[in-house]
Amino acid sequence: CPKLVGGTENDFVTDVEVTLENIAYTPRDAVVRARLFDGEAPIGEAVAPASVPVSGTSICNLSLPTPSPRRWDVDDPYLYRVETRIKERKSGKALDGGVTRVGIRSFAFSKEEGFILNVTHTHSSICLTKTPEKTPDGVEIFPGEKSRELFCQLAEQ
């Protein structure tokens, strides 16, 4: 999950959370490696050790610095790629891995400015109705009370 950090609008870090599960009858020690790619170019990397108990799970958190990213936008839905690899700590044997696509953006909502995406004013109002909306396949969706509550609280700020 990319998030804004530091003191400027371009200091991002992409947090990666990896859940490891051990179905073996012995504890396992692993090394988790995550790499962030912009196209084919690697732009960030983090490595962390992990120990997983017998028939248990362990969570490994990694942070990938992401300086001056190209922001995801409705008109430019740019995506980065995160590759995660898990290896056995002693032998280096590959155990698992995966690829996740991520978009990097910032957003906020205020009563004065409405919805702000990537530091740009996007919408000045929001419609919160109890009237059901229909999806393209004809399913009626009622806005949730919790969502309505949250938007109202944000609008009052």
LUMLO-987638 format. One line per 5 residues: number of its first residue (from 1); their letters; for each residue y, z, x of C-alpha. Coordinates in pm, 1 decimal, always signed. Layout:
% residues N
NUM = a = Y,Z,X ~ ...
END
This chain:
% residues 157
1 = cpklv = +0.0,+0.0,+0.0 ~ +317.4,-113.0,+177.4 ~ +608.9,+131.0,+162.5 ~ +962.7,+153.8,+290.3 ~ +1010.9,+404.6,+571.7
6 = ggten = +1276.8,+492.8,+824.0 ~ +1645.7,+430.6,+797.0 ~ +1680.8,+62.0,+711.3 ~ +1577.6,-175.0,+435.3 ~ +1340.3,-354.2,+675.1
11 = dfvtd = +1136.1,-63.2,+812.7 ~ +803.4,-87.3,+632.6 ~ +462.9,+57.4,+703.1 ~ +145.7,-64.7,+537.2 ~ -85.3,+228.3,+462.1
16 = vevtl = -455.8,+154.0,+448.5 ~ -704.5,+399.7,+296.4 ~ -1071.3,+336.2,+371.9 ~ -1346.8,+529.4,+194.5 ~ -1668.1,+548.4,+394.5
21 = eniay = -1999.7,+635.2,+230.9 ~ -2310.6,+743.7,+419.5 ~ -2645.0,+688.6,+248.6 ~ -2839.1,+773.2,+565.0 ~ -3028.8,+1097.2,+629.1
26 = tprda = -2816.9,+1179.2,+934.4 ~ -2441.6,+1219.2,+982.1 ~ -2264.0,+901.9,+1104.1 ~ -1970.1,+863.3,+1340.4 ~ -1767.3,+546.4,+1305.6
31 = vvrar = -1451.4,+374.5,+1421.6 ~ -1229.5,+216.3,+1155.9 ~ -997.1,-66.0,+1258.0 ~ -736.5,-228.2,+1034.0 ~ -531.0,-533.3,+1130.5
36 = lfdge = -238.0,-683.2,+941.0 ~ -196.8,-1061.6,+955.2 ~ +101.6,-1283.2,+876.2 ~ -76.3,-1614.5,+830.0 ~ -309.6,-1634.9,+1131.4
41 = apige = -95.0,-1411.8,+1354.3 ~ -186.9,-1041.1,+1385.6 ~ +130.1,-831.6,+1350.3 ~ -3.8,-475.6,+1323.4 ~ -312.6,-276.6,+1409.0
46 = avapa = -442.9,+79.0,+1377.2 ~ -772.2,+238.5,+1484.7 ~ -911.0,+578.6,+1385.9 ~ -1238.9,+767.8,+1426.4 ~ -1428.3,+887.2,+1120.2
51 = svpvs = -1726.0,+1118.5,+1067.3 ~ -1930.8,+1092.1,+750.4 ~ -2173.7,+1369.6,+648.9 ~ -2528.2,+1310.2,+526.5 ~ -2520.6,+1151.2,+178.2
56 = gtsic = -2143.9,+1204.8,+174.7 ~ -1810.5,+1028.8,+190.1 ~ -1508.5,+1043.2,+416.2 ~ -1160.7,+898.9,+377.3 ~ -983.5,+741.4,+672.5
61 = nlslp = -607.3,+674.6,+651.4 ~ -436.7,+426.3,+881.9 ~ -71.2,+316.7,+902.3 ~ +30.3,-29.4,+1018.6 ~ +396.3,-73.5,+1122.0
66 = tpspr = +533.6,-377.7,+940.6 ~ +881.7,-461.4,+1076.5 ~ +1109.6,-700.4,+886.5 ~ +843.2,-832.9,+647.7 ~ +878.5,-1135.8,+426.8
71 = rwdvd = +917.3,-974.4,+86.7 ~ +698.0,-1061.7,-210.8 ~ +913.0,-1198.3,-491.3 ~ +854.4,-1362.7,-827.5 ~ +989.1,-1689.4,-682.6
76 = dpyly = +809.1,-1642.5,-348.5 ~ +483.4,-1443.8,-398.8 ~ +409.6,-1420.8,-26.9 ~ +97.5,-1226.0,+70.8 ~ -17.2,-1072.7,+398.0
81 = rvetr = -382.1,-1011.6,+487.4 ~ -535.6,-679.5,+595.3 ~ -871.9,-703.1,+769.5 ~ -1070.6,-381.2,+792.2 ~ -1373.3,-338.7,+1020.3
86 = ikerk = -1603.9,-37.6,+1053.0 ~ -1825.3,+3.1,+1358.9 ~ -2070.3,+268.5,+1470.3 ~ -1888.4,+483.5,+1726.5 ~ -2162.7,+501.4,+1996.1
91 = sgkal = -2318.2,+156.0,+1982.1 ~ -2022.6,-48.4,+1855.5 ~ -2253.4,-205.4,+1596.6 ~ -2066.2,-358.2,+1302.3 ~ -2135.0,-161.1,+982.5
96 = dggvt = -1896.8,-304.8,+723.7 ~ -1562.3,-472.1,+669.0 ~ -1340.1,-646.2,+423.8 ~ -1020.9,-840.9,+362.2 ~ -740.8,-736.8,+127.1
101 = rvgir = -430.2,-938.6,+37.2 ~ -105.0,-739.8,+5.1 ~ +249.3,-817.5,-100.5 ~ +538.9,-621.3,+47.2 ~ +836.3,-540.8,-172.0
106 = sfafs = +1066.9,-258.7,-272.4 ~ +1176.0,-178.6,-625.0 ~ +1389.0,+69.2,-814.7 ~ +1523.5,+124.3,-1163.5 ~ +1853.5,+280.9,-1261.3
111 = keegf = +2058.2,+314.3,-1578.1 ~ +2355.9,+139.9,-1418.4 ~ +2182.0,-149.2,-1244.1 ~ +1852.3,-191.2,-1431.1 ~ +1552.1,-319.2,-1238.1
116 = ilnvt = +1608.0,-386.8,-867.8 ~ +1351.7,-586.3,-670.3 ~ +1393.6,-610.7,-291.3 ~ +1748.9,-469.7,-308.4 ~ +1848.5,-742.4,-557.5
121 = hthss = +1959.4,-670.8,-914.3 ~ +1699.9,-837.2,-1137.9 ~ +1734.9,-717.0,-1499.4 ~ +1998.9,-508.9,-1673.2 ~ +1801.1,-397.9,-1976.6
126 = icltk = +1451.2,-322.0,-2091.4 ~ +1297.9,-345.8,-2436.5 ~ +1076.2,-55.6,-2540.0 ~ +938.1,-135.0,-2879.9 ~ +654.7,+11.7,-3080.5
131 = tpekt = +578.4,-336.7,-3212.7 ~ +254.5,-472.3,-3069.6 ~ +267.5,-768.7,-2834.5 ~ -1.1,-1035.3,-2826.0 ~ -166.3,-1158.7,-2508.9
136 = pdgve = -237.4,-1534.5,-2476.9 ~ -590.6,-1470.3,-2607.7 ~ -455.6,-1294.8,-2921.5 ~ -520.9,-930.0,-2829.6 ~ -254.2,-691.5,-2961.1
141 = ifpge = -114.0,-446.5,-2704.5 ~ +96.6,-145.2,-2799.8 ~ +324.9,-7.3,-2529.4 ~ +192.8,+333.1,-2420.6 ~ +382.4,+648.6,-2502.2
146 = ksrel = +365.3,+764.0,-2138.0 ~ +514.2,+435.1,-2017.1 ~ +791.4,+456.6,-2275.9 ~ +862.6,+816.5,-2171.1 ~ +878.6,+721.2,-1804.2
151 = fcqla = +1114.1,+427.6,-1863.4 ~ +1342.9,+646.2,-2074.7 ~ +1354.7,+910.1,-1801.7 ~ +1435.7,+645.9,-1540.5 ~ +1707.1,+497.2,-1760.8
156 = eq = +1876.5,+838.3,-1791.0 ~ +1902.1,+878.2,-1410.3
END
